[in-house]
Amino acid sequence: MMRKLTTKEKALKVNLDASEYGSFAEIGGGQEVAANFFKAGGASGTVAKTMSAYDMEFSNAIYGKCKRYVSKERLN
């Protein structure tokens, strides 16, 4: 049976894949997700930008006003 990869190993695998590149934008847990890519190493080839919208007014400016801050509506 194959052993499960750790979070750090999974992030490093993505970081070393030249076809992966982009941004992390989050409301909630995404900041911690992005942090794992930086901690794993090689993130300069993967992460173009990270952004955190914890402040309600900042979140509204980025995503628009919503009834709920964590919702499918905000993902679209």
NULUM-774836 format. One record per residue: residue number from 1; x, y, z of N, C-alpha, C in turn. Coordinates in steps of 0.02 Angstrom, whole numbers, plus 50000, padded with zeros to 5 digits. Layout:
N
NUM/X/Y/Z/X/Y/Z/X/Y/Z
...
This chain:
76
1/50042/49941/50000/50000/50000/50000/50044/50062/50000
2/50027/50111/49958/50066/50172/49955/50049/50217/50014
3/50100/50251/50040/50088/50297/50095/50057/50361/50068
4/50016/50392/50109/49984/50455/50089/50036/50512/50093
5/50033/50556/50044/50078/50614/50045/50056/50663/50098
6/50103/50696/50129/50087/50749/50177/50064/50811/50139
7/50035/50858/50175/50015/50921/50144/50075/50955/50111
8/50131/50956/50146/50192/50987/50120/50215/50953/50056
9/50213/50887/50055/50234/50849/49995/50187/50863/49936
10/50123/50867/49950/50074/50882/49897/50086/50952/49868
11/50097/51000/49912/50109/51069/49890/50174/51073/49849
12/50226/51039/49872/50289/51040/49835/50281/51008/49766
13/50242/50954/49762/50230/50921/49698/50197/50970/49649
14/50149/51008/49672/50116/51059/49630/50166/51114/49612
15/50205/51137/49662/50254/51190/49650/50305/51171/49597
16/50322/51108/49593/50373/51085/49546/50345/51069/49477
17/50279/51071/49470/50245/51059/49406/50242/51124/49366
18/50281/51129/49314/50286/51192/49276/50220/51212/49243
19/50173/51167/49237/50109/51184/49204/50061/51219/49252
20/50077/51221/49317/50034/51253/49367/50061/51322/49384
21/50017/51373/49379/50036/51441/49397/49972/51482/49406
22/49968/51523/49459/49908/51563/49467/49904/51600/49532
23/49843/51614/49552/49830/51657/49611/49788/51620/49662
24/49797/51639/49725/49753/51616/49778/49714/51676/49802
25/49649/51674/49798/49606/51726/49827/49561/51689/49875
26/49551/51717/49934/49514/51678/49984/49469/51721/50027
27/49419/51688/50051/49378/51713/50106/49374/51652/50152
28/49406/51655/50207/49406/51599/50253/49473/51565/50258
29/49477/51502/50238/49537/51462/50248/49590/51465/50195
30/49579/51502/50141/49626/51504/50086/49695/51530/50103
31/49699/51576/50150/49764/51604/50169/49809/51549/50196
32/49782/51505/50235/49821/51449/50261/49840/51401/50205
33/49795/51392/50157/49811/51349/50099/49870/51378/50061
34/49868/51442/50046/49923/51474/50010/49988/51469/50050
35/49984/51477/50116/50043/51473/50158/50078/51405/50151
36/50040/51352/50142/50070/51286/50133/50113/51282/50070
37/50093/51316/50017/50132/51317/49956/50198/51354/49967
38/50196/51409/50005/50257/51447/50020/50303/51406/50065
39/50276/51372/50114/50317/51333/50161/50349/51273/50128
40/50317/51246/50076/50342/51186/50043/50405/51200/50002
41/50412/51262/49978/50468/51279/49936/50449/51280/49862
42/50484/51320/49823/50472/51323/49752/50410/51361/49732
43/50380/51398/49778/50317/51433/49764/50325/51490/49713
44/50384/51515/49703/50393/51570/49655/50375/51548/49584
45/50377/51484/49571/50358/51458/49506/50286/51438/49501
46/50249/51445/49556/50179/51424/49558/50132/51481/49575
47/50148/51518/49628/50102/51568/49654/50117/51637/49624
48/50069/51664/49587/50077/51730/49558/50054/51784/49607
49/50003/51767/49647/49974/51817/49692/49932/51782/49745
50/49934/51810/49805/49888/51789/49858/49851/51851/49882
51/49790/51840/49903/49749/51897/49925/49701/51872/49979
52/49694/51911/50031/49650/51893/50087/49600/51950/50099
53/49537/51933/50102/49485/51983/50111/49448/51973/50177
54/49484/51978/50232/49452/51968/50297/49409/52028/50318
55/49427/52087/50298/49389/52146/50315/49325/52149/50272
56/49267/52160/50302/49203/52160/50267/49201/52211/50210
57/49225/52271/50222/49223/52323/50170/49270/52305/50113
58/49328/52280/50128/49376/52259/50077/49347/52201/50037
59/49316/52153/50072/49285/52096/50039/49230/52119/49992
60/49189/52166/50014/49135/52193/49971/49164/52227/49909
61/49219/52263/49917/49250/52298/49861/49276/52249/49808
62/49301/52192/49830/49329/52142/49784/49274/52100/49752
63/49229/52073/49794/49181/52023/49771/49110/52049/49764
64/49096/52110/49787/49028/52136/49787/48991/52115/49850
65/48938/52151/49865/48900/52135/49926/48860/52071/49915
66/48854/52033/49969/48816/51970/49969/48781/51964/50036
67/48730/51922/50037/48697/51907/50101/48743/51866/50146
68/48781/51820/50115/48827/51777/50153/48897/51786/50124
69/48946/51787/50168/49015/51799/50146/49049/51736/50121
70/49030/51679/50146/49057/51616/50121/48999/51581/50086
71/48998/51584/50020/48941/51558/49982/48962/51541/49911
72/48921/51500/49878/48934/51483/49808/48930/51546/49765
73/48886/51592/49783/48878/51654/49745/48945/51691/49739
74/48984/51691/49791/49049/51726/49790/49102/51688/49752
75/49092/51625/49740/49141/51586/49701/49134/51599/49627
76/49077/51622/49606/49064/51632/49534/49083/51700/49511
